[in-house]
Amino acid sequence: MALDQSYALAPVEERTAPAHFLPARVQRNRLERFLQGRPWTALRVGFDALLMAIAVGVTVVRAPNATADEIWLAALLAPLTIGMLALGGLYKHDFQVKVVDGVGRVISATTLAAAAAITSAAAGTTQLESHALVPHAWAAASVLLVAGRVFTNWIDRRARAAGVVATPTLIVGAGQIGALVERRLVGEPELGLHPVGYLDADPPSADDIPLRTAPVLGGPEDVGRVAELTGAKHVVIGFTRDPDSQLFDVMRDCEERKLHVSVVPRFFEFVNVHHELEHIGGLPLFSHESTDPKSNTFAVKHAFDRVVAGLMLLLLLPVLLITAAAVKLSSPGPVLFRQRRIGRDGRHFELLKFRSMRMADPVAAEDTLTLLPTDMAPGGVEGMDRRTRLGAFMRRHSIDELPQLINVLRGDMSLVGPRPERPEFVEIFEQRVRRYDDRHRVKSGITGWAQINGLRGRSSLSDRVELDNHYISNWSLSLDLKILFLTLGAVLMRSEE
């Protein structure tokens, strides 16, 4: 939507956002207040306490000969675990919620609580042997609390995605970065933040920022009045032409009005989880540590890739043989489809898939470059649909990708990493998309951060690049394990590449 200049120049009191920027779902109804406030936190605490009571109760029932000391010590695990969960920040309102978020911290909390209970038995007046029930209670509590955390996170995420929880949000800075923030918030409603407008005293024109759709409601100094008019409870500070001293005053104003503030940092493309915060006097310094694909940790990753790929090939051997036979019988042609792709350091390799299409006519088989929209990645059905019925089924369930385990075993690919692309597309994308070639610092992957976030087949190329570079900058072995786990759910989606 183009910016209405008369609207932008109107007095701030008259700049209430148009109706379509303040949908009914953004209004703070009772359910939203419940899910965002203390009642929801209290309910989560109560739910976890109930699960702990069940865990302890089941443990005691299964040990009818337990002594009073053993029962008391097992019961002590409940308040200790709730306290550890609270200290671990598991009851605070998170900006972003994933279904599996907090699972590791839950197990850590129950483990620390169990250790504290056993320590109290050793240091107190009870017999040391009275801790016998604690390991059983710990195991039951860990299972129940993890399941409960996944369930409550799912409810929270679903409520946000459905718009039940949608906090009106203002964006300071109406330039390219502000528009990117708006796009991300609109594209990911599960964040629970709905952009209602911008604050910028000197905004670029709508023609210069075509992705900007929300209106400019005033300057940064108008944050208080605009927040009251729109009901905004969250402010995202991006980049503006105003001096930092003025933005400091904006943040102070937000603090006084109890508005939540998020800040897009300068050099945000280089910010990752490996940064360390240090202080020189009162001056904070962030040390920058980039990902080193030639480090020892990456050597562990590549060894892990090959071990897992080898085991999966052995376990899936019956499936591979049956699929190979079915492909051979479904239509004339080879079982495996081979295609040149670009991997780490720009090296070419042959990517393997089960053939899912009929062999093309020799004249039509000439490799032609499919014309794509500017921000569209290739994938799916290109040109004439030559998929066999078996091929369509394999693509729908990602079975055609299984031979890439051989690529991993050879060392051409990794289990997790950016998806490899054809050489002819790489040449275009390196000119078209900023930082596209950053992906070639690491091995390509069968699955990746972009894929589990729904960017498979023909999808936004810039979004893919952003998520792939995010993965590279924030890489860790635990992140790889998380992606592999989430891939189990993602492959069930009907999407093709």
N, C-alpha and C positions, 0 to 999 in steps of 0.2 A: 504494500500500500504506500503510495507516495505521501510525503509529509504535507499536510494541509498548512500552508504558510500563515494564513489568517488565524488558524488554531494555535500555531506555535508562537505567534506574536501577541496573542491575547494575554490579559493580566492573568497571573497564576491562579487567582481564585476562579477564573472562568475556564481553566484548562482541565476540567474533569475529563477523564478518559472516555472515549466513545463506548457505547454499550458493548460492542463486540470485544473490547479489551477488558471488560469487567464482567465476565459471564457469571451466571448464578452460582456455579460451582466454586467461584473464588470467594464468595461471601462467607464470612466466618460463622458458620452455623454451629449448633451444639455438638454435632458429631466431630467436626473439625477441631473445635476447642478441646474436646475430650482426647482426641488422638494426639494433639500437639502439646497438651499441658500436663499438669501433675496427675490427673486421674488415670491417664494411660500409663504413666510411669508407676503409679501405685498398683495398678492392675498387673503390670508385668512383675513387680516385686512379689505381689500376692500369688501370682501364678507359679513363679519359681519356688516360693515357700511351700506351696501345695505339692509340687513335684518332689521337693526335698522330703516332705513328710511321707509321701508315698514310698520313696526310695528307702527311707529309714524303716518305715513300717513293714515293708516287704522283707527287708533284711532281718528284722527282729522276729517276724513270724516264721521265717525259714530256719531260725535257730532257737527252738523251744527251750533249750537248756542254757541259754545265755544268762549270765549273772547280771545283777543290778548295775555293777560298774560298767560292764560291756554295753548294756542298753543305754546308760547315761552318756557314755563316750560316743556312741553312734549317733545319739540324738544331738550331741553338741556339734556334729558336723553340719547340721542345717543352718543355724545362725552364723557359723563361721563361713560357710559357703556364700550365703547372701551378702555378708560383709565384704568378702573378697570380690564378688561380682560388682558390688557398688564401687569399691576402690579401683577396680579395673575399668571403670567408665562404661559399663554395659547397660546402665539405666539412663544415660544422658540422651538427648535428642540429637541424632546424627544427621548431618547434611545429606549423606548418601547412604542408602541401605541396600545391601545385597542379601539374598536369602541365606547364604552360608556365612555371612559376616558374624564374627564374634565366637565362632565354634572353637577355635584354638584358645581364646581367652577363657571360655567356659571351662574347658578341660584343665587349663592352668589354675583357675580359681578353685575347682574341686580338689585338685592335687595339693595346692597350698593349704586348703582347709583341712584335708586329711592329715597332712604333715603336722599342722598346728595341733590337731586333736591328739595325735600320737605323742607329740612332744609334751603336751600337757599331762598325759598319762605318765610319762617318764619322770616329769618334774614334780608331779603332785603326789597325793597320798594314795591314789589308786594303784593297783598292781599293774606292772608293765604288760602282763598278758591280757589285760582287759581291752586292748586295742584290737582284738581278734576280729570283731565285727566291722571295724572301720574300712578295711579294703573292700569288703563286699558292699558296704553302703556307698563307698566312693564309686565303684563300678556302676551300681544301679543309678546313682545320682548323675554321673557323667552322661550315661545314655539318655536318661529322661530329660536332663537340662539341655543337652544338644538338640534333641527332638523338639523340645519346647521353644528353644531359641529360633530354630528354623521355621517353626509354625508362626510365631509372633512376628518375625521378620517378614514372612510371606504376607501376613495380614497387613502390616505397615506398608509394604511395597505395593500391594494391590490397592490399598486405599489411596495412595498417592497417584498411582497410574490411572485410577478411575476418576481422579479429580476431587475426591472427598477431602483430601488434604492438599490444598493449593494456596500457599501463602503469597499474597500480592507482593511483588518484588519490583524495586526501582533499580535502574542501571545508571550509574554515573559515567558519562562518556558515551556519545552517540556516534562514534567512529567505527572503524572496522572491527576493533576488539569488542566494543560494546555489542555490535550486531552479532558477532560470533557467540557472545554470552547469551544473547536472546535466543539464537538458534539452538544452542545446546539445551537451554532450559525448556523451550517449547518441545524439542525433540525427545527430551527425557522427562516426561511428567512425573516419573517415579521419584524424582528429586524433591517434589512437593513445592517447587517455587514457580510461580506464574508471573512473567514480566508484564507489568501494566504500563510502563513508560520509561523514558529517559530523562536524565537531568544533565543538561549541557548548555552553558551560556553562549557558546559559539559552535553549534553543531554543523558538520558537513552537510551539504545538500543531499536530498534523497536520491538524486541521480548518481552521486558519487558512492553512496552506500545502498545499493539495491536490496541487500538482504535485511535492511532495517524495516520493520513493519509497525512496531509499537510507536506511539507518538512521543515527541519531545514535550515534556510537561513544564519545563522551567530550567533554571540554572541550579548548580549544586547548592547555592545558598538558600534555595527554596525547599530543601529536603523536608523540613518540618511541616510546612503547610501542605505540600504535595502528599506527604505521607498521610496526613489527616484526611485529605480529600479522597484519596484512593484506598485508604485502609491498609497501605503497605506496612509490612512488618519486617521486611528484609531489604537490605541495600547492598548491591554489588558495585564496588568501586573499580572501574576500569581505567582507561587512559583518556585524559582530556588535555586541552591546551592550557588549562589553568595551572598556576604554580602549585607545588606540593603544599605550601603553607596554607592555601585555601582548602585543599582537600583534608588537611589536618583539622581545620575548623569544622568541616563536614562530619568527620568521624567523631569529634567531640560532641557535636549536636546529636548525632545518632545515639551515642552512649547515654546522653541525658534523657533522650526520648525512649530508651529501652528498645531501640531497633537493632536487630541482628545485622552485623556487617561482615561481608566477605570482600577480600581484596585480590585483584588479579596482579601478581607481582611483575615488576619489570624483569625482562629476560625470562619470561615464564616458560619459554620453550626449552630452557636449560635447567629448569627446576625439576628435581626428582627426589625419590625417597632416600637417596644416598647422601643428601646434604646434611651437614652438621652445623648446628648453631653454636657460635662462640661469642663471647663478649669481651670487648676491650673497654673497660670502664662501663659506661652506659651505652656504648655503641655496639649493636649486634652485628655480627658478621656471619654470613653463610658461606661455608667452604663448598666449592663445586667439585664433585667427583663424577666423572663421566664413566659410562660402561666400557669396559675393556674386553672385547670379544676374544682376545688372545690370552686372557688371564687363566689362572689355575681353576677358578670356579667354572669357567666355560668348558675347560677340559673335563671336569666332572659331569657337566651337563651333556656333553657329547658322548661320554662313556655310558651314562645313564640311558641316553637315547638308543644306543646300539644294543644294550642289554635288554631293554624293554621291547624294542622292535623285534629282536630275535625270539624272545619269549612269546610275543603276540603272534608271530608267524607260525610258531609251533602249535600254539593253542588254537589258532584259527585255520590250521591246515585243512581240516575237513571242509570248512566253509569256502576256502580258496579253491579247493579242487572241484567242489560242486559248482561253484560260480563259473570257473573256467570252462567246465564241460557245458554248462548252460549257455554261455556266451558262444561257444563253438557251434552248438546246435541251433542257436537262435537265428543266425544269418551267416553267410559266407564271409570269411576274413579272419585275421589273426585274433587271438584271445586278448592280447595286450595292445593298448593304444600308447604310442610313444610320441612325445612332443618336446621340442627344445624349450628350455626355460633358463632364466638367469638367476644364479644363486649368489652365494657369498663372494665378495670381491669381484663381482661381475663375471664370474665363471659360468660357462654354459654347461648344462647337463640334460640328460634325457629323463623327463618325468614320466612315470609309469601309471597307467590306469587300466582297469578293465574296459575293453571297448564297449561302448554303449550305443553306437550308431552303425547304421548300414554303411558299407563302403561306398564312397562317392563315385560318380562318373568321372573318368580320367580328365575330361575337359573341365568339369566343374570343380575338380579337386585342387586346382591351382590355388596356392595360398594367397588370398587377397585380404587386405587389411579392412576389417569391419569399421565402418564409420560410426563413431560414438559421440554422444553429446559431450560438451566440454568437461563436465564433472561426473562422468559415468565410467565405472570400471567395466571391463569386458567380463563375460561369463554367461552361463546359461546356454540357451539355444541361439546360435549365431547363423543367420541365413536360413536355408531350408531345413525344416525339422526332419532329420533322418534318424531319430532315436527309435530303437526297437522297443517293444513292450517291456522286455526284460531290462533294457537300458534305462527306460524311464523309472522303473522300480528301483534299480541300483542307484541312480542319481538322487532319487527322493530320499533314500536311506543312507546315502554316502558310502555304499558298498563298493562303488567303482573306485574309491580312493584307497582301498586296502593295499594294492600293490606298491603304494608309496612307502610302505614299511621296508621294502627292498631298497628304495632310495636312501632311507635312513640308515639301514645296515651298511650300505656302501659308503656312507659319509657325505652323500650329496645334499641331504636334507636333515632337519631336526624334527622331533615330534612337535615342538612348538616354535613358532616363528612367523614372520610375515609370509604370506602366500607368494610363491614365485610367479613371475610373469613372462610372457613371450618376448623375445628380443625386439621385435618390431614395435610392440607397445611400449617397451621400456624406453626406447629412443624418444618416443613422443612424450611420454609422461614425465621424463626428466626435464623436458623443456616447459611442460604445461603446469606441473605441480611442484610447488616449492618444497624442498627437502625430500623429494621422492627417493633420490638415490641413497638416502641414509639407511634404507632397509638392507642395502647390500653389505653393510658392515657385519651382519650375522647370517647364519645359515637360514634358508627358507624353511618353513614348517608345514606339516600336514594340517595343523590347526593353529589358531592364533587369537590374540586379544580382539581383533576386529571381527573374526568369525563368530566368537561366542557372544558378541554384542550385536548380532544380527546382520552384519555387513558381509553377506555372501552373495555370489552371483553378481548380477548387475545392480550395483549400489553406488553410493557417492564415493568417488575416488578420493576426494580431499578428506572425507571422514575416515576412510580406510588408512590413509597415510598418517593422519593425526594419531589414530589409535595404535598403529604399528610402531610409530616412533615413540609413543608413550611406553609401549611394552619394552622397547630396546633400552630406553633411558632408565626404566625402573625395574629392569630384569633382576630376578632372583630365582633360586630353585623352588622356593615356596610358591612364587607366582606361576611357574610352569606347572606345578602340581595342581594349583587351583584351576588353571585353564584346562588341563586334561580332565579334571573332574567335571567342570561345567560343560565340556564338549559332549559328555555322555547325554546331556539333555538337549544340547544344540543340534545334534545330528538327527534328532527326531523331527525337527522342523522341516517343512517341505520347501527347501531352497536348493538351488543348484549353482555350481561354479564351472 
